[in-house]
């Protein structure tokens, strides 16, 4: 995608003009269907949008089971700015590029009593919808924290099994309640991060130190998690939310597609674990 890096004008326009937000956010590619659903009580306020390849059957019936299901948690600012169009380009592009997959975009409102449990319940819902499909979580910004928390709960409850998690500039201030000392903080975080699925961390150049001065990728590796970390140019807006405002959005999407493809669609590296992270 040969667009200029996010400039002062595009960032200003995105902040102040609804039409500019819609323009820079892009849209879902052709051949993608979208259907709406929600969780049941007590999480009935959690809205879901299901992206899948267009078929002749109604999207909600899902007659053919996809190879994989990816649950996406957007950043809260993206929802506030774009509403129903939040995640449209990213979710649709993943379906288009990966083929036989569904992407479930979750909207967990601020009024939800337990957002972390709600995020986990979205993952459970997705696993129940297609029990034989591979399962992954994806999150951006504040949604990155929700994705990782959902993965932790799934690990602790030992269901459902997640093959992958991808985190785009995650806001992990929402993830932690740091102990009193720096050493206790690191030990606590490493313990919480253990046994998580293979992880892709996509971040901006200036965001390496995210956890009390600690690098998230390093902490994940110390916890024994297979990690690939990719750094992109610093921008004032998220490539995942506003791809037309970030020159590298095409490359970032390529990296994300490759990560999911190797772990969900074409996993040929079972002999040596984590080779397929790269």
C-alpha positions as a Python dict, from the first residue, in 0.01 Angstrom:
ca = {
    (1, 'X'): (0, 0, 0),
    (2, 'X'): (194, 300, -127),
    (3, 'X'): (54, 577, 89),
    (4, 'X'): (260, 836, 276),
    (5, 'X'): (346, 786, 640),
    (6, 'X'): (87, 930, 877),
    (7, 'X'): (136, 1306, 846),
    (8, 'X'): (30, 1588, 1073),
    (9, 'X'): (-265, 1651, 842),
    (10, 'X'): (-389, 1292, 830),
    (11, 'X'): (-356, 1257, 1207),
    (12, 'X'): (-541, 1586, 1258),
    (13, 'X'): (-811, 1485, 1012),
    (14, 'X'): (-856, 1145, 1175),
    (15, 'X'): (-892, 1311, 1513),
    (16, 'X'): (-1141, 1575, 1408),
    (17, 'X'): (-1329, 1463, 1095),
    (18, 'X'): (-1558, 1161, 1074),
    (19, 'X'): (-1530, 1152, 694),
    (20, 'X'): (-1151, 1139, 719),
    (21, 'X'): (-1167, 856, 970),
    (22, 'X'): (-1384, 656, 734),
    (23, 'X'): (-1150, 728, 443),
    (24, 'X'): (-826, 635, 619),
    (25, 'X'): (-984, 329, 780),
    (26, 'X'): (-1052, 172, 441),
    (27, 'X'): (-1307, -103, 406),
    (28, 'X'): (-1347, -475, 376),
    (29, 'X'): (-1232, -622, 41),
    (30, 'X'): (-1481, -777, -198),
    (31, 'X'): (-1596, -1131, -145),
    (32, 'X'): (-1633, -1099, 232),
    (33, 'X'): (-1961, -1134, 421),
    (34, 'X'): (-2035, -993, 766),
    (35, 'X'): (-2300, -1111, 1012),
    (36, 'X'): (-2381, -984, 1360),
    (37, 'X'): (-2436, -1180, 1679),
    (38, 'X'): (-2382, -1140, 2053),
    (39, 'X'): (-2304, -1338, 2363),
    (40, 'X'): (-2582, -1456, 2592),
    (41, 'X'): (-2650, -1333, 2947),
    (42, 'X'): (-2475, -1205, 3149),
    (43, 'X'): (-2260, -1082, 2857),
    (44, 'X'): (-2541, -996, 2617),
    (45, 'X'): (-2393, -648, 2568),
    (46, 'X'): (-2087, -800, 2399),
    (47, 'X'): (-2146, -752, 2027),
    (48, 'X'): (-1986, -981, 1770),
    (49, 'X'): (-1935, -934, 1398),
    (50, 'X'): (-1838, -1244, 1199),
    (51, 'X'): (-1635, -1201, 880),
    (52, 'X'): (-1618, -1494, 639),
    (53, 'X'): (-1582, -1566, 269),
    (54, 'X'): (-1904, -1490, 82),
    (55, 'X'): (-2113, -1799, 13),
    (56, 'X'): (-2461, -1864, -122),
    (57, 'X'): (-2579, -1963, 227),
    (58, 'X'): (-2673, -1704, 494),
    (59, 'X'): (-2355, -1610, 688),
    (60, 'X'): (-2497, -1700, 1028),
    (61, 'X'): (-2569, -2058, 926),
    (62, 'X'): (-2199, -2129, 851),
    (63, 'X'): (-2262, -2459, 669),
    (64, 'X'): (-1894, -2533, 606),
    (65, 'X'): (-1653, -2534, 897),
    (66, 'X'): (-1354, -2305, 839),
    (67, 'X'): (-998, -2423, 888),
    (68, 'X'): (-943, -2160, 1158),
    (69, 'X'): (-1122, -1893, 1360),
    (70, 'X'): (-945, -1574, 1470),
    (71, 'X'): (-1100, -1363, 1747),
    (72, 'X'): (-1011, -995, 1711),
    (73, 'X'): (-1025, -736, 1990),
    (74, 'X'): (-979, -380, 1850),
    (75, 'X'): (-851, -86, 2048),
    (76, 'X'): (-1117, 100, 2245),
    (77, 'X'): (-1032, 429, 2069),
    (78, 'X'): (-1092, 259, 1733),
    (79, 'X'): (-1440, 158, 1844),
    (80, 'X'): (-1513, 504, 1976),
    (81, 'X'): (-1407, 663, 1646),
    (82, 'X'): (-1532, 413, 1388),
    (83, 'X'): (-1822, 233, 1561),
    (84, 'X'): (-1947, -51, 1342),
    (85, 'X'): (-1664, -3, 1093),
    (86, 'X'): (-1397, -77, 1352),
    (87, 'X'): (-1178, -364, 1235),
    (88, 'X'): (-1353, -389, 900),
    (89, 'X'): (-1040, -360, 683),
    (90, 'X'): (-821, -581, 901),
    (91, 'X'): (-1077, -857, 955),
    (92, 'X'): (-1186, -863, 592),
    (93, 'X'): (-826, -861, 470),
    (94, 'X'): (-734, -1157, 691),
    (95, 'X'): (-1027, -1358, 558),
    (96, 'X'): (-943, -1266, 200),
    (97, 'X'): (-575, -1352, 238),
    (98, 'X'): (-605, -1665, 451),
    (99, 'X'): (-897, -1826, 271),
    (100, 'X'): (-1102, -2071, 475),
    (101, 'X'): (-1114, -1874, 800),
    (102, 'X'): (-1361, -1675, 1004),
    (103, 'X'): (-1262, -1364, 1193),
    (104, 'X'): (-1484, -1269, 1487),
    (105, 'X'): (-1459, -904, 1589),
    (106, 'X'): (-1562, -852, 1951),
    (107, 'X'): (-1699, -526, 2090),
    (108, 'X'): (-1677, -530, 2469),
    (109, 'X'): (-1835, -212, 2597),
    (110, 'X'): (-1713, -15, 2897),
    (111, 'X'): (-2032, -108, 3080),
    (112, 'X'): (-1936, -476, 3081),
    (113, 'X'): (-1872, -571, 3443),
    (114, 'X'): (-1580, -809, 3380),
    (115, 'X'): (-1417, -732, 3047),
    (116, 'X'): (-1150, -1000, 3084),
    (117, 'X'): (-1405, -1275, 3148),
    (118, 'X'): (-1614, -1137, 2861),
    (119, 'X'): (-1312, -1161, 2629),
    (120, 'X'): (-1258, -1521, 2732),
    (121, 'X'): (-1625, -1599, 2675),
    (122, 'X'): (-1594, -1466, 2320),
    (123, 'X'): (-1311, -1715, 2262),
    (124, 'X'): (-1525, -1995, 2410),
    (125, 'X'): (-1815, -1890, 2184),
    (126, 'X'): (-1590, -1899, 1877),
    (127, 'X'): (-1454, -2242, 1971),
    (128, 'X'): (-1806, -2376, 2022),
    (129, 'X'): (-1920, -2239, 1688),
    (130, 'X'): (-1656, -2441, 1500),
    (131, 'X'): (-1518, -2713, 1733),
    (132, 'X'): (-1279, -2862, 1475),
    (133, 'X'): (-1123, -2532, 1364),
    (134, 'X'): (-785, -2402, 1478),
    (135, 'X'): (-822, -2105, 1713),
    (136, 'X'): (-625, -1783, 1758),
    (137, 'X'): (-663, -1442, 1920),
    (138, 'X'): (-560, -1103, 1786),
    (139, 'X'): (-567, -771, 1967),
    (140, 'X'): (-462, -410, 1907),
    (141, 'X'): (-392, -148, 2172),
    (142, 'X'): (-629, -198, 2464),
    (143, 'X'): (-765, -498, 2274),
    (144, 'X'): (-418, -650, 2290),
    (145, 'X'): (-447, -666, 2666),
    (146, 'X'): (-789, -831, 2636),
    (147, 'X'): (-657, -1085, 2385),
    (148, 'X'): (-368, -1179, 2612),
    (149, 'X'): (-595, -1200, 2917),
    (150, 'X'): (-833, -1427, 2728),
    (151, 'X'): (-537, -1647, 2636),
    (152, 'X'): (-429, -1661, 3001),
    (153, 'X'): (-775, -1763, 3120),
    (154, 'X'): (-794, -2028, 2847),
    (155, 'X'): (-456, -2158, 2964),
    (156, 'X'): (-561, -2163, 3329),
    (157, 'X'): (-892, -2338, 3256),
    (158, 'X'): (-725, -2559, 2994),
    (159, 'X'): (-991, -2487, 2734),
    (160, 'X'): (-1022, -2392, 2458),
    (161, 'X'): (-680, -2456, 2306),
    (162, 'X'): (-523, -2157, 2129),
    (163, 'X'): (-267, -2207, 1855),
    (164, 'X'): (-160, -1844, 1812),
    (165, 'X'): (-187, -1497, 1953),
    (166, 'X'): (-89, -1176, 1775),
    (167, 'X'): (-62, -846, 1960),
    (168, 'X'): (-46, -510, 1780),
    (169, 'X'): (108, -239, 2002),
    (170, 'X'): (-70, -386, 2306),
    (171, 'X'): (-154, -169, 2605),
    (172, 'X'): (-36, -384, 2891),
    (173, 'X'): (-100, -124, 3156),
    (174, 'X'): (-443, -286, 3157),
    (175, 'X'): (-291, -627, 3215),
    (176, 'X'): (-96, -578, 3534),
    (177, 'X'): (-110, -468, 3894),
    (178, 'X'): (262, -441, 3969),
    (179, 'X'): (405, -560, 4302),
    (180, 'X'): (601, -325, 4521),
    (181, 'X'): (951, -399, 4386),
    (182, 'X'): (1087, -413, 4032),
    (183, 'X'): (1220, -768, 4076),
    (184, 'X'): (886, -890, 4211),
    (185, 'X'): (715, -715, 3921),
    (186, 'X'): (923, -900, 3660),
    (187, 'X'): (887, -1235, 3837),
    (188, 'X'): (511, -1190, 3859),
    (189, 'X'): (476, -1097, 3492),
    (190, 'X'): (695, -1383, 3371),
    (191, 'X'): (482, -1627, 3572),
    (192, 'X'): (162, -1488, 3423),
    (193, 'X'): (296, -1507, 3069),
    (194, 'X'): (407, -1870, 3082),
    (195, 'X'): (246, -2140, 2866),
    (196, 'X'): (84, -1892, 2629),
    (197, 'X'): (55, -1980, 2259),
    (198, 'X'): (316, -1879, 2003),
    (199, 'X'): (303, -1500, 1984),
    (200, 'X'): (360, -1229, 1725),
    (201, 'X'): (430, -886, 1872),
    (202, 'X'): (393, -601, 1623),
    (203, 'X'): (500, -271, 1772),
    (204, 'X'): (617, 80, 1692),
    (205, 'X'): (985, 168, 1725),
    (206, 'X'): (943, 372, 2042),
    (207, 'X'): (726, 123, 2232),
    (208, 'X'): (980, -148, 2328),
    (209, 'X'): (961, -78, 2701),
    (210, 'X'): (598, -140, 2786),
    (211, 'X'): (600, -306, 3125),
    (212, 'X'): (766, -92, 3387),
    (213, 'X'): (1072, -49, 3163),
    (214, 'X'): (1073, -416, 3061),
    (215, 'X'): (1046, -538, 2704),
    (216, 'X'): (738, -752, 2651),
    (217, 'X'): (902, -983, 2397),
    (218, 'X'): (1190, -1049, 2638),
    (219, 'X'): (949, -1127, 2921),
    (220, 'X'): (755, -1366, 2699),
    (221, 'X'): (1077, -1548, 2603),
    (222, 'X'): (1180, -1569, 2968),
    (223, 'X'): (841, -1732, 3030),
    (224, 'X'): (919, -1993, 2764),
    (225, 'X'): (683, -1855, 2499),
    (226, 'X'): (781, -1871, 2131),
    (227, 'X'): (783, -1508, 2017),
    (228, 'X'): (842, -1315, 1699),
    (229, 'X'): (879, -940, 1747),
    (230, 'X'): (855, -701, 1451),
    (231, 'X'): (924, -329, 1474),
    (232, 'X'): (764, -69, 1246),
    (233, 'X'): (819, 306, 1196),
    (234, 'X'): (674, 536, 1456),
    (235, 'X'): (335, 678, 1355),
    (236, 'X'): (71, 885, 1530),
    (237, 'X'): (-211, 649, 1428),
    (238, 'X'): (-254, 271, 1429),
    (239, 'X'): (-192, 91, 1099),
    (240, 'X'): (-452, -167, 1200),
    (241, 'X'): (-723, 98, 1240),
    (242, 'X'): (-617, 343, 966),
    (243, 'X'): (-418, 153, 702),
    (244, 'X'): (-443, 432, 444),
    (245, 'X'): (-257, 666, 680),
    (246, 'X'): (41, 435, 742),
    (247, 'X'): (284, 357, 461),
    (248, 'X'): (388, 25, 614),
    (249, 'X'): (36, -113, 667),
    (250, 'X'): (70, -348, 370),
    (251, 'X'): (394, -492, 509),
    (252, 'X'): (245, -525, 857),
    (253, 'X'): (-55, -709, 715),
    (254, 'X'): (180, -941, 521),
    (255, 'X'): (364, -1022, 844),
    (256, 'X'): (41, -1093, 1028),
    (257, 'X'): (-96, -1312, 748),
    (258, 'X'): (230, -1511, 733),
    (259, 'X'): (224, -1570, 1110),
    (260, 'X'): (-132, -1697, 1108),
    (261, 'X'): (-85, -1897, 789),
    (262, 'X'): (212, -2091, 930),
    (263, 'X'): (35, -2175, 1252),
    (264, 'X'): (-326, -2217, 1145),
    (265, 'X'): (-337, -2311, 778),
    (266, 'X'): (-8, -2476, 680),
    (267, 'X'): (180, -2597, 988),
    (268, 'X'): (469, -2802, 850),
    (269, 'X'): (717, -2763, 1135),
    (270, 'X'): (586, -2992, 1405),
    (271, 'X'): (919, -3169, 1459),
    (272, 'X'): (1094, -2864, 1604),
    (273, 'X'): (851, -2647, 1804),
    (274, 'X'): (835, -2274, 1726),
    (275, 'X'): (1011, -2293, 1387),
    (276, 'X'): (684, -2187, 1232),
    (277, 'X'): (678, -1862, 1432),
    (278, 'X'): (915, -1704, 1179),
}
